[in-house]
């Protein structure tokens, strides 16, 4: 039995599918976090460095000789991993909109980025363990980790950039 895949309707359909698949191709990537350009804290520490310290933890040698241990308080990786099913579902919807020509893939990445930034900022607002040391609470007057000036929370952003091959 011979199947004919040619014809005006099938050719038009394949042409539309090819056009849509070209629209979905992108050389862009989505980055979420605190970029180096985010600025500094009041004491001059770059916010990107502060974000790294809190995200992964650190041991700091204090000028008085003491070692200060800052525990990991993941405000990026933890909420992003926890919300992965939500992002997958949303991205399927964004890609569907792109397939229908409603948005571009770059716009789809931007919408996903906004969602991820909100989740990371909300994680900070809700509070991230472990609890602060008593000395830190006394110094800042609050027991909520990662909330002091609000600059770190506000510095969380997304960027749609060219992919690095």
Secondary structure in CASP SS format (residue, H / E / C, confidence):
PFRMAT SS
TARGET T0000
AUTHOR 0000-0000-0000
METHOD secondary structure of the structure
MODEL  1
X C 1.00
X C 1.00
X C 1.00
X C 1.00
X C 1.00
X C 1.00
X C 1.00
X H 1.00
X H 1.00
X H 1.00
X H 1.00
X H 1.00
X H 1.00
X H 1.00
X H 1.00
X H 1.00
X H 1.00
X H 1.00
X H 1.00
X H 1.00
X H 1.00
X H 1.00
X H 1.00
X H 1.00
X C 1.00
X C 1.00
X C 1.00
X E 1.00
X E 1.00
X E 1.00
X E 1.00
X E 1.00
X E 1.00
X C 1.00
X C 1.00
X H 1.00
X H 1.00
X H 1.00
X C 1.00
X E 1.00
X C 1.00
X C 1.00
X C 1.00
X C 1.00
X C 1.00
X E 1.00
X H 1.00
X H 1.00
X H 1.00
X H 1.00
X H 1.00
X H 1.00
X H 1.00
X H 1.00
X H 1.00
X H 1.00
X C 1.00
X E 1.00
X E 1.00
X E 1.00
X E 1.00
X C 1.00
X C 1.00
X C 1.00
X C 1.00
X C 1.00
X E 1.00
X E 1.00
X E 1.00
X E 1.00
X C 1.00
X C 1.00
X C 1.00
X C 1.00
X C 1.00
X C 1.00
X H 1.00
X H 1.00
X H 1.00
X H 1.00
X H 1.00
X H 1.00
X C 1.00
X H 1.00
X H 1.00
X H 1.00
X H 1.00
X H 1.00
X H 1.00
X H 1.00
X H 1.00
X H 1.00
X H 1.00
X H 1.00
X H 1.00
X H 1.00
X H 1.00
X H 1.00
X H 1.00
X C 1.00
X C 1.00
X C 1.00
X C 1.00
X C 1.00
X H 1.00
X H 1.00
X H 1.00
X H 1.00
X H 1.00
X H 1.00
X H 1.00
X H 1.00
X H 1.00
X H 1.00
X H 1.00
X H 1.00
X H 1.00
X H 1.00
X H 1.00
X H 1.00
X H 1.00
X H 1.00
X H 1.00
X H 1.00
X H 1.00
X H 1.00
X C 1.00
X C 1.00
X C 1.00
X C 1.00
X C 1.00
X C 1.00
X C 1.00
X H 1.00
X H 1.00
X H 1.00
X H 1.00
X H 1.00
X H 1.00
X H 1.00
X C 1.00
X C 1.00
X C 1.00
X C 1.00
X C 1.00
X C 1.00
X C 1.00
X C 1.00
X C 1.00
X C 1.00
X H 1.00
X H 1.00
X H 1.00
X H 1.00
X H 1.00
X C 1.00
X E 1.00
X E 1.00
X E 1.00
X E 1.00
X E 1.00
X E 1.00
X C 1.00
X C 1.00
X C 1.00
END
